[in-house]
Structure formats: structure tokens, C-alpha cells
Amino acid sequence: MKLKRTLSIIKPDAIQAKFQGKILDFLEDKGFNILAQKRIKLTKSQAEAFYEIHRDKPFFNELIEFMISGEISVQVLEAEDAISYYRTVMGNTDPNEADEGTIRKLYGTNIQCNAVHGSDSEENANNE
């Protein structure tokens, strides 16, 4: 199977809790290659553009405020079937419903503060 790439974001809650190193180690242990990485602080307009798909949802403003509340760490990950594999490794959006041993179960606290973001399709991975 061909190697694919996906986007990963370690969210402000996990950065503030000092989980970045643990999450990166976890990803490498799961077989992901981290091709690029950058720690940034999103502006409001960057966050709004990134989450444009959720603009009409009731949680949009709260999500934007959360994502600009602190630094994030952005990675380009590579692995076989990277997008779906990373979604499995991340776990359910709600850490309370995530499988044991997933990033969100290990490092998330609630549906918003769930430690990581990952692309949900090849098209979005390329756009993001």
C-alpha cells in the first residue's frame, strides 16, 4: 500500500497540559513518520477559515475561541492509509466514548478539549 499524508494538530488544551511530547512519541510508536512540524498561534481569521465547514453550527464561535486560546502544534504525518489510520488512532471526538489506548481517551477531557485534530478526507488533508 502506498504511503499517504495527513494533517495533525495538537490543540491548545494538550499543549497547555504539556502532552505534546507524549502525543508525538505515541504517533511515532504507531508507525507515523512526522515529516514536518511547527508550533504556531492561530489568528481569529485563520481559525475561522480553517473551520469554515462548521460556520453554521452552534459551536462555531466557541471552537474558534478555543483554537486561538493558545499555541497549537501542526504536523504533517505519513503512513500507509494515513488519513483513516490517524482517525482510528485519534479515537472518537468525545474522549468519554473513545476506545482505550487512543489519543483522545488518553489525553482528551471533553468533546472540545480532545487533544488533537486530524483531517477527515484526502481532499481536506490537502486543503488543510
N, C-alpha and C positions, 0 to 999 in steps of 0.2 A: 504494500500500500504506500502511496505517495505521502511525503511529509507535507503538512499544511500549517498555516499560521493563523493565530487568533490574537485578539487583544485581551489583555487582562488589566484590571485596575484594582489596586488595593486602596480601599476607601478611607476617608478621614478617621472613622472610628478605629480601624485596625492600625493605622499609623499612630494615632494618639495612644493606643494601648500597647505600642511597641511590639506588634505582631508581624511586622514586615519581614524580618529575617526568618521567622518561623514559617511564614507562608511561602517565601521563596525557596527555602530548603525543602518544604513539602512538595512544591511543584517539581523541583529537580529530582526528588526521590520518586516521583510518579512518572518520570521519563520525559518531562518537558525540557527543551533547550530554551534558555532565556536569551534571545537574540539581541534585544535592546531593552533599555530601562531608563526611565527618567522620573525624577520626583519633581512635581510641579504644584502650583496652587492655581486652580481654575478661577477665571473671572466669571462674573454672573452671566455675561453674554456667551462665553464659551460653554458653560454648563447648560444654558438654555438651548444652544444649538445642538449640543451633544444629545440631550434628552428630548429633542423636538418631537419625537414619536409619541411622547407621553403628555404633550402640551394640554390636551383636553381632559386629562384625567384629574381627579380631585386632589391627588397627592403631589402634583407637579411642583407647586411653589415650595412645599416642604422639602421635596427631593433636591431642588436647586439650592436652597439654603443649606441643606446638609452637605452637599457636594462642594460648596465653596467655604465651608466652615473650617477647613484646614487643608494641609497638603495631602496629595494623593501620590501614589506610585504607579506609573504606567509601564507595562511590559508588552513586548511582542514575544509570544510563545510559539514554539514549533514542536510538533509531534505528529504521529500518524493520526489522521482524523481529528485534528486538534480542537476544532470547534465543539463537536459533540462530546469528545473526551473531556475537555475542560468543563463543560456544563455538568457532566457526571461528577467530576472531582469537586466542583464548587458545592454541589448539593442544592436542595430546594431553596427558593428565595427566602422562605421563612425558616430560620435556624431550628425552630421547635419541631418542624416537620422534616428536616434534613436527615439523611441517613448518617449513621455513626461513621466517623472517620472521614467525613467531608470537611472542606474548609469552613463552610458556614456553620456546621454543627460544632466544630472545634473553636472557632474564633468569632462567630456572629452572636449578637444578643437579641435582635428583633428583625422584623421584615425590612426595615430601613437600614439599621446598623448591622448589616450582614457580611461585613468584611471585604467582599470582592464584587466586581462586575466582570462579566465575560460576554463576548459577542454571541448573539443567538443564531446567526446565519453567516454564510460566507460573504454575502453581499454587505451585511452590516460590519463584519470584520474588516473588509476592505475600506468601507466608508469611515469607520471609526479610527 
